[in-house]
Every structure is written in C-alpha cells, then in structure tokens.
C-alpha cells in the first residue's frame, strides 16, 4: 500500500530530524513526534489486516489523526527553533494526508 510506504519514509525522516533536537526534549517533543509518526503506518497496517472495510476506514481515520498531531508538533518544533521544518518534510506530510483521505473515501463506499 502506497500510503503505508510513504508513511514509513516519513517515520525515517522524523527520526533523523529529531536526532538533532536538544537532549532536554528526549522525553518531551521528540518522544511525542516519534510516537505520532510511528502511529501512522502502524494504524494503516492494522486496518489493512482487519476483516472489513469499515474497520479499515476506522484505522485510517486514526492514522490521519496521528498525522495531524505530527504536523502540529512540527510547527511547535519550528516555533521553538529546533528545526526549520523543511519543505520536503511538510510536502511528505501533505502527500500522506492526501493518500489517507483517498483511502478513507474509498473504504467508506458501500460494498
């Protein structure tokens, strides 16, 4: 699934980005950003393994929520001066969001 693959790349980018954050943020913003990022492909995978498209849609919505959380955390990190929130990273977040939106719409169509 393309959304899952793109979300995995996003996780790798978030881990690389947060590696340079202050040590004082290890259990704060760094942990939250990494958990939110990991949650996206994890929920896509869990939804894909479920029995029905209704369950898939539910997990895709959860993944979308985690992605929105991550986007907010990127803004916070930028505002705190921890990163510049590179355009490529923001573009990947937007791309994964669009992929999830399409999958959610598709999975909500009656079978």
URFENMO-V36693 format. One line per field, one symbol per residue. ss: DSSP state (H for helix, E for strand, L for the rest). burial: b if it has 16 or more other ideal C-beta (glycine too) atoms within 10 Angstrom, else e. Layout:
# URFENMO-V36693
ss=???
burial=???
This chain:
# URFENMO-V36693
ss=LHHHHHHHHHHHHHHHHHLLLLHHHLLLHHHHHHHHHHHHHHHHHHHHLLLLHHHHHHHHHHHHHHHHHHHHHHHHHHHLLLLLLLHHHHHHHHHHHHHHHHHHHHHLLLL
burial=eebbebbbebbebbeebbeebeeebeeebbebbbebbbbbbbbbebbeeeeebeebbbbbebbbebbebbbebbeebeeeebeebeeebeebbebbbebbeebbeebeeee
